[in-house]
Amino acid sequence: MKPRYGLGLGALLLLGLLALSVPEAGGQSADTRALPGERGPRLRVDVDLVLVQVTVTDPYNRLVTGLDKEHFEVSEDKQPQEILYFSNEDAPLSLGIVFDVSGSMESSGKMERATKAAVQFLETSNPQDEFFLVRFADEPDLLTDFTSSIEDVQNQLLYSRPEGRTALLDALYLALDTMRDAHNPRKALLVISDGGDNRSRYGVKDIKAFVRESDVQIYAIAVLDPVASRTQTELVWGPLLLTELAEMTGGRMFPVEIYNIHELPDVAQKISVELRNQYVIGYRPTNRHRNGSWRKIRVKLNPPKGLPPLTTYARSGYYAPSE
């Protein structure tokens, strides 16, 4: 594994320039329309440069590092794009933890293990990272806004007690809205929950729309009860929705069955390592029309000879700006 804090000065300067000009890299391009409950205007992507974070794994689900720019191809709406920026260095992250404290988390040691998983995730962070914590049951609460203090977040986690129902969608909405105030170009959410939503005001369509407009990777750990004991809601769309949202953003969903609950901290650490070993590809779209359209992104690998089939994870697209 490469050094965690090896981001060179040149890369930092380039990322800083990108952050000033590209919402993809943390900047903001505002559309005056606002959705209910949001703190600011909706965001749309500036087409000057699009940044795409890419994770590569082998058939055993292990991270593949050491690839170079020439091993990647990127297309937008099926049109090839020239890669102008490429990096696989560990840049600072803005991280949000979305933590389920509903009553169902009380059984089978879920709460204890989930807390350890979140703490493990925080302890493998970069000193330049920033964090916030959204805890949810009947409703979501932003317990800790952006901070560089791991202790502040850990203390809130350790004093959490499970009770109430599950407002997962409302919690995601609050977390995505909070992420608007992020200071780092790269942004990600870690969602830890044990089931489907049974309380939220927002619907699935609302969340999917907000996710599409947010340059935020979503990683999820689903703590799953045995199939026979899951509710119909959990069976139909609990883990499935988290998987879909994660894949839309280039993140991943990791299911942990209750009988493997001891694996939760290791899974959280794996996600942290994955976030530190992503490739970042930048291109200037050939389509310069500012029409607010959804642009589909596809990343293709041309790996070196001798490697097994590899899998890529990257966000599915972005909204172009509108005049």
Helices and strands as residue ranges (DSSP letters): H 9-21, G 23-25, E 30-31, E 42-43, E 50-57, G 69-71, E 72-76, E 79-81, E 83-87, E 93-100, G 103-109, H 110-123, E 130-136, E 140-147, H 150-158, H 168-178, G 179-181, E 186-193, H 204-213, E 217-224, G 227-229, H 232-249, E 253-257, G 258-263, H 264-276, E 279-283, E 294-301, E 311-313, E 317-319
